[in-house]
Amino acid sequence: MESKKITFSIDSNLRDVALIGLSINKICSQIPLSDVEVYQIEACVVEAINNTIEHAYKNSSGNPVEVKLNLGIDRITFEVCDIGIRMMASHTPSLDFDPDDLENLPEGGMGLFIIQQVMDQVDYTSGNGQNILKMTKIFTNKP
């Protein structure tokens, strides 16, 4: 089977993110993934898009957000692409906090950590005016 490719494009508006989330969920529910994995992947893609809108575009609408999906025989890959402010290396996620201290839990930065825990491969590149967060999930139950 050769890979299948789809590109989704929305404006940098948080209310449009759900459209891609629904599409990702439906596509992932048709491939060899558990219901939990489908939900987790949808959440990762939605979180990445939300981060793009919030941080790369500073919640400003009128900017392109693209999600490129590549479905292969044993994996699915998503590239969340923007032309906004690039993510700094200091945004590397960390769980350096006391989970029992509910008053001082971190308010942000957990999304990227969760993405790295759910997805099998995560890579971020920035160049030629474009930022790309690439996330891959490898199928454990191949058809």
Steps between C-alpha positions, in 0.01 A plus 500: 500500500638838407455783744190718495536874549251767605559865584265696724518877511325738738525861605679564829175510693446269798135437410608327174732250670217258582444441126844349465461309827181334375664412169808353669278294732299356212809413295682343795195293594530324163858380551650243739490711816311452825227746598736640764778554243254671263395741775861563607613573144207736444587679826867531396418653162244737652749603770769566238261717296384688811865564593568628149212745520581609856878526476608527136216737408430656845125420461483715187264377229569530128803270496529156340522180702555182299488142615652252259398140563696211352353153553739213432477126544636506855476862615315828484687829494371852557683821420358814659637790295497875559686813397484670841747543783716191536502295818805563713717218635400608851154355432637150549250332731590386847318338788719668760222569753337339802169340387378498860535879527176595323547870574821516294429279198632653177236688300653438161750290313332167561359467147836439336594256774178305440561503124846351557355230727221397259676521165788271405702770324483878545718749316490878468672691221504863404645641181422689182226688684309186600468311828408131496410276793514143370331227703497129410305212649612149404232232490553214740220297339586499131226385260 
